[in-house]
């Protein structure tokens, strides 16, 4: 029974990620941010807290040529990623809860 629900599950995931991607791109344009920075901030909703911190840390280690560069890169991307993740999860929870409360 569980495997028969895979197509629906993948469709929901695809639609959700596409919606987050589209919203992130439009939000980046609206707030005059570089989409290459705004899209990862929006997509951090799919990763969650420990994941987005680890992604930022790994990016800074991979791209930075020395410890100073790594620190500069980490400081540039970490705050927007964490705030974006917390905000999207919080807003999403409120919206979903307000819809589901009507079913009780």
C-alpha positions in Angstrom: 0.0 0.0 0.0 2.8 2.5 0.9 4.6 2.1 -2.5 1.4 2.9 -4.4 1.5 6.4 -3.0 4.9 7.2 -4.4 3.7 9.1 -7.5 1.5 11.3 -5.4 4.3 11.9 -2.9 6.7 12.9 -5.7 4.2 15.1 -7.3 3.6 17.0 -4.1 7.3 17.3 -3.5 7.9 18.6 -7.1 5.0 21.1 -6.9 6.2 22.3 -3.5 9.8 22.8 -4.5 8.8 24.4 -7.8 6.6 26.8 -5.9 9.4 27.7 -3.4 11.7 28.1 -6.4 9.3 30.4 -8.2 8.5 32.4 -5.0 12.2 32.7 -4.2 13.0 34.0 -7.7 10.1 36.6 -7.6 11.1 37.6 -4.1 14.7 38.1 -5.1 13.6 40.3 -8.0 11.1 42.2 -5.8 13.7 43.0 -3.1 16.5 43.6 -5.6 18.6 40.7 -4.4 20.8 38.5 -6.6 18.7 35.4 -7.5 21.7 33.2 -6.9 21.6 34.3 -3.3 17.8 34.5 -2.9 16.9 31.1 -4.4 19.0 29.1 -1.9 17.5 31.2 1.0 14.0 30.3 -0.2 15.0 26.6 -0.8 16.3 26.3 2.7 12.8 25.5 3.8 13.3 22.1 2.2 16.5 21.4 4.2 15.7 22.6 7.7 18.0 24.0 10.4 20.9 21.7 10.9 21.1 21.1 7.1 21.2 24.7 6.1 24.0 25.4 8.6 26.0 22.5 7.3 25.4 23.5 3.7 26.7 27.0 4.5 29.7 25.6 6.3 30.5 23.2 3.5 30.2 25.9 0.8 32.5 28.2 2.7 35.1 25.5 3.1 34.9 24.4 -0.6 35.0 27.9 -2.1 37.3 29.7 0.3 41.0 29.6 -0.5 42.1 30.3 3.1 40.6 30.6 6.6 39.9 34.3 6.2 38.0 33.8 2.9 36.1 30.9 4.5 35.0 33.1 7.4 34.0 36.0 5.0 31.9 33.6 2.9 30.3 31.9 5.9 29.4 35.3 7.4 27.9 36.5 4.1 25.6 33.5 3.5 24.8 32.1 7.0 22.5 34.8 8.4 20.2 35.0 5.4 20.0 31.2 5.2 19.2 30.7 8.8 16.6 33.6 8.9 15.1 32.4 5.7 14.8 28.8 7.0 13.2 29.8 10.3 10.9 32.3 8.6 9.6 29.9 5.9 9.1 27.1 8.4 7.3 29.3 10.9 5.1 31.0 8.2 4.4 27.6 6.6 3.4 26.1 10.0 1.0 28.9 10.7 -0.6 28.6 7.3 -0.9 24.9 7.5 -2.2 25.0 11.1 -4.8 27.6 10.2 -6.1 25.4 7.4 -6.0 22.2 9.5 -7.7 23.8 12.6 -10.9 23.9 10.6 -10.9 20.1 10.3 -11.0 19.5 14.1 
